[in-house]
Amino acid sequence: MVVISNDQSLSHEARAMLNIPGVALYESRVPASRERNQAVTLDGMKKQAESIDESLRQINTMRSSDVVALGCTSAAMAIGPTELELRIHKVHPGACVTNPFTAILSALRALRSVRVGYVSPYPRELAEQMIGEIEAAGFRVPKASTFHNADGFIADDAPFISPASISNAVRKIADEAEVDTIVVACTQMRAAAIIDELERVTGKSIISSNQALCWHALRLAKCQDIIPGWGRLLETVA
């Protein structure tokens, strides 16, 4: 797993979800494409690809990984799955490749989702791009919610959005829109631990970037374990 250097949530959540006998998680970091207190843009996310090669070499290449994942939802969407796969296969030619955005789309298909609610910390341009990509994949997104702080920089603030605030945003969408699934996008969002409860309360399927990434990586590695406590997705085989 290649994690963005300023990400404070993915490593913690992934290690909790992937604490399974026989599964090993190896991690390297890629420098963030922007400075602190700098707005996140699509162009900035695309530049993330320029630094990924060296980070990939830091993952053990003597023993091939079954799966290599880029751990950034927006960067993966901006770079695109084809470019990302080409770069990863230069260093890890035999590995399956995933990223949070590809994993979210795979999760929506696996859960047979149709109408999707969307929660993210992204600025408008990035959120609209991602919603458009979700709709282009065949899903409807009738309701979206973004955390906004006019005086802040949401990419830096995202790790500090509390699970309670995320829960409130998800419940609001569940109450106000006719959706069957709600996506919480961004690996910085600390949502994984509250998914199980939110699904019980709302009756909706809940997908977070980190949960989807871990599920997709497991299934690509042909690990079909059912992992309770992290939502319906991690109890879904295919």
C-alpha positions as CSV (number, residue, x, y, z in Angstrom):
1,M,0.0,0.0,0.0
2,V,1.3,3.4,-1.0
3,V,0.0,6.1,1.4
4,I,0.2,9.8,0.9
5,S,2.7,11.3,3.4
6,N,0.2,13.6,5.2
7,D,-2.6,10.9,5.5
8,Q,-3.3,10.3,9.2
9,S,-6.2,7.8,9.0
10,L,-5.7,5.1,6.3
11,S,-2.8,3.2,8.0
12,H,-4.7,3.0,11.3
13,E,-8.0,1.9,9.8
14,A,-6.4,-0.5,7.3
15,R,-4.3,-2.3,9.9
16,A,-7.4,-2.8,12.1
17,M,-9.5,-4.2,9.2
18,L,-6.8,-6.4,7.8
19,N,-5.8,-8.0,11.1
20,I,-6.4,-11.4,9.6
21,P,-4.3,-14.5,9.9
22,G,-2.3,-15.0,6.7
23,V,-2.6,-11.4,5.5
24,A,0.4,-9.1,5.6
25,L,0.2,-5.4,4.9
26,Y,3.3,-3.5,3.8
27,E,3.3,0.2,3.5
28,S,5.4,3.0,1.9
29,R,4.7,6.7,1.7
30,V,4.6,9.1,-1.2
31,P,5.2,12.8,-0.7
32,A,2.1,14.9,-0.8
33,S,1.8,16.9,-4.0
34,R,1.1,20.2,-2.2
35,E,2.2,22.1,0.9
36,R,0.2,22.5,4.0
37,N,-2.5,25.2,3.8
38,Q,-2.7,24.8,0.1
39,A,-5.9,24.1,-1.7
40,V,-6.5,20.6,-3.2
41,T,-6.9,20.7,-7.0
42,L,-7.3,18.2,-9.8
43,D,-4.0,19.3,-11.3
44,G,-2.3,18.9,-8.0
45,M,-3.6,15.4,-7.6
46,K,-2.3,14.5,-11.0
47,K,1.2,15.5,-10.0
48,Q,1.0,12.9,-7.3
49,A,1.9,10.3,-10.0
50,E,5.4,12.0,-10.5
51,S,6.6,10.7,-7.1
52,I,5.0,7.3,-7.0
53,D,7.7,5.3,-8.7
54,E,10.3,5.6,-5.9
55,S,7.7,4.9,-3.2
56,L,6.8,1.7,-5.1
57,R,10.4,0.6,-5.0
58,Q,10.3,0.8,-1.2
59,I,7.9,-2.1,-1.1
60,N,9.6,-5.5,-1.1
61,T,10.2,-6.5,-4.7
62,M,12.1,-9.6,-3.8
63,R,8.8,-11.3,-2.9
64,S,6.1,-10.1,-5.1
65,S,3.0,-8.6,-3.6
66,D,-0.4,-10.0,-4.6
67,V,-1.9,-6.6,-4.6
68,V,-0.5,-3.0,-4.7
69,A,-2.9,-0.2,-3.8
70,L,-2.5,3.6,-4.0
71,G,-4.1,5.0,-0.9
72,C,-5.6,8.3,-2.0
73,T,-9.2,8.5,-3.4
74,S,-8.9,11.8,-5.3
75,A,-5.4,11.3,-6.6
76,A,-6.3,7.9,-8.0
77,M,-9.3,9.4,-9.7
78,A,-7.2,12.3,-11.1
79,I,-4.4,10.0,-12.3
80,G,-6.7,7.5,-13.7
81,P,-6.6,3.7,-13.3
82,T,-4.8,3.0,-16.6
83,E,-1.9,5.3,-15.8
84,L,-1.7,4.1,-12.2
85,E,-1.6,0.5,-13.3
86,L,1.2,1.2,-15.8
87,R,3.3,2.8,-13.2
88,I,2.8,0.1,-10.6
89,H,3.4,-2.7,-13.1
90,K,6.8,-1.2,-14.0
91,V,8.0,-2.1,-10.4
92,H,5.5,-4.9,-9.4
93,P,4.6,-6.5,-12.8
94,G,2.7,-9.4,-11.3
95,A,0.6,-7.5,-8.8
96,C,-3.1,-6.8,-9.0
97,V,-3.7,-3.0,-8.7
98,T,-6.4,-1.1,-6.8
99,N,-7.1,2.3,-5.4
100,P,-9.9,3.7,-3.3
101,F,-12.0,5.1,-6.1
102,T,-11.8,1.9,-8.2
103,A,-12.6,0.0,-5.0
104,I,-15.6,2.2,-4.3
105,L,-17.0,1.5,-7.8
106,S,-16.4,-2.2,-7.4
107,A,-18.1,-2.1,-4.0
108,L,-21.1,-0.3,-5.4
109,R,-21.5,-3.1,-8.0
110,A,-21.0,-5.9,-5.4
111,L,-23.7,-4.4,-3.2
112,R,-26.0,-3.9,-6.2
113,S,-26.3,-0.2,-5.4
114,V,-28.5,2.0,-7.6
115,R,-29.0,5.3,-5.9
116,V,-26.0,6.6,-4.0
117,G,-25.6,9.4,-1.4
118,Y,-22.2,11.0,-1.3
119,V,-20.2,12.6,1.6
120,S,-16.7,14.1,1.2
121,P,-14.4,16.8,2.5
122,Y,-13.4,17.9,-1.0
123,P,-13.7,21.3,-2.6
124,R,-16.5,21.7,-5.1
125,E,-14.5,21.1,-8.2
126,L,-13.1,17.8,-6.9
127,A,-16.4,16.6,-5.4
128,E,-18.3,17.3,-8.6
129,Q,-15.7,15.5,-10.7
130,M,-16.0,12.4,-8.5
131,I,-19.8,12.5,-8.5
132,G,-19.7,12.7,-12.2
133,E,-17.4,9.7,-12.4
134,I,-19.7,7.7,-10.1
135,E,-22.7,8.6,-12.3
136,A,-20.7,7.8,-15.5
137,A,-20.2,4.3,-14.0
138,G,-24.0,3.8,-14.0
139,F,-25.1,4.9,-10.5
140,R,-27.4,7.8,-9.6
141,V,-26.2,10.4,-7.0
142,P,-29.3,12.3,-5.9
143,K,-27.8,13.8,-2.8
144,A,-24.3,15.0,-1.9
145,S,-22.9,16.6,1.2
146,T,-19.4,18.2,1.6
147,F,-17.8,19.5,4.8
148,H,-16.9,23.2,4.2
149,N,-14.8,25.6,6.2
150,A,-14.3,28.9,4.4
151,D,-11.4,29.8,6.6
152,G,-9.7,26.4,6.5
153,F,-8.0,23.9,4.1
154,I,-10.2,20.9,4.1
155,A,-7.5,18.4,3.1
156,D,-5.6,19.4,6.2
157,D,-8.7,19.5,8.3
158,A,-10.2,16.2,7.1
159,P,-8.5,13.9,9.7
160,F,-10.0,16.0,12.4
161,I,-13.6,15.8,11.2
162,S,-15.0,13.7,14.0
163,P,-16.7,10.3,13.4
164,A,-19.8,11.9,15.1
165,S,-19.8,14.6,12.4
166,I,-19.4,12.1,9.7
167,S,-22.3,10.1,11.2
168,N,-24.5,13.1,11.3
169,A,-23.8,13.8,7.6
170,V,-24.6,10.2,6.6
171,R,-27.8,10.1,8.7
172,K,-29.0,13.4,7.2
173,I,-28.6,12.0,3.7
174,A,-30.4,8.8,4.7
175,D,-33.3,10.9,6.1
176,E,-33.6,13.3,3.2
177,A,-32.9,11.3,0.1
178,E,-34.1,8.1,-1.5
179,V,-30.8,6.2,-1.6
180,D,-29.7,2.6,-1.0
181,T,-26.0,3.3,-0.4
182,I,-24.0,6.2,1.0
183,V,-20.3,6.7,0.1
184,V,-17.9,8.5,2.5
185,A,-15.1,9.4,0.1
186,C,-11.5,10.3,1.2
187,T,-9.0,8.1,3.0
188,Q,-8.5,10.8,5.6
189,M,-12.2,10.5,6.8
190,R,-12.3,8.3,10.0
191,A,-15.5,6.4,9.1
192,A,-14.6,2.7,9.1
193,A,-15.3,2.1,12.8
194,I,-18.8,3.6,12.6
195,I,-20.1,1.9,9.5
196,D,-21.6,-1.1,11.2
197,E,-23.7,1.1,13.5
198,L,-24.7,3.5,10.7
199,E,-26.0,0.6,8.6
200,R,-28.1,-0.7,11.5
201,V,-29.5,2.8,12.2
202,T,-30.1,3.9,8.6
203,G,-30.9,0.6,6.9
204,K,-28.5,1.7,4.1
205,S,-25.3,0.2,2.9
206,I,-22.3,2.4,3.9
207,I,-19.0,2.5,2.0
208,S,-15.9,4.4,3.0
209,S,-12.8,4.8,1.0
210,N,-10.6,2.9,3.4
211,Q,-13.2,0.1,3.9
212,A,-13.6,-0.3,0.1
213,L,-9.9,-0.3,-0.5
214,C,-9.3,-3.1,2.1
215,W,-12.2,-5.2,0.8
216,H,-11.1,-4.8,-2.8
217,A,-7.5,-5.7,-2.0
218,L,-8.5,-8.8,-0.1
219,R,-10.8,-10.0,-2.9
220,L,-8.1,-9.3,-5.6
221,A,-5.7,-11.4,-3.5
222,K,-8.3,-14.2,-3.5
223,C,-8.9,-13.8,0.2
224,Q,-12.6,-14.5,0.6
225,D,-12.8,-14.2,4.4
226,I,-15.9,-12.7,5.9
227,I,-14.9,-10.0,8.3
228,P,-17.7,-8.9,10.7
229,G,-17.9,-5.6,12.4
230,W,-16.9,-3.4,9.5
231,G,-20.2,-3.2,7.5
232,R,-21.9,-5.3,4.9
233,L,-19.2,-4.8,2.3
234,L,-16.6,-6.8,4.3
235,E,-19.1,-9.6,4.6
236,T,-19.6,-9.6,0.8
237,V,-17.6,-12.2,-1.1
238,A,-17.9,-10.7,-4.6
